[in-house]
């Protein structure tokens, strides 16, 4: 079974300048759906989202692939603190 919190952390931490400010909150977990919220320092928000949302889209693609392997769907929100 994939630990999605660790996977999200491993994808986000290399991108940020303030890794101690990164918080990953698990909002929901039922049989079919997983919901996560990532809070980052406002100065890091642009790095994590990327130009036109390209970095956030790539992060979500990796998460979707892992979730589909487990027969689940995943939703990820990225916000500044």
Secondary structure, DSSP 8 states (H G I E B T S, - for coil): ---HHHHHHHHHGGG-S-GGG-EEEEEEE-SSEEEEEEEE-GGGHHHHH-GGGHHHHHHHHHHHHHHHHTT-EEEEEEEE-
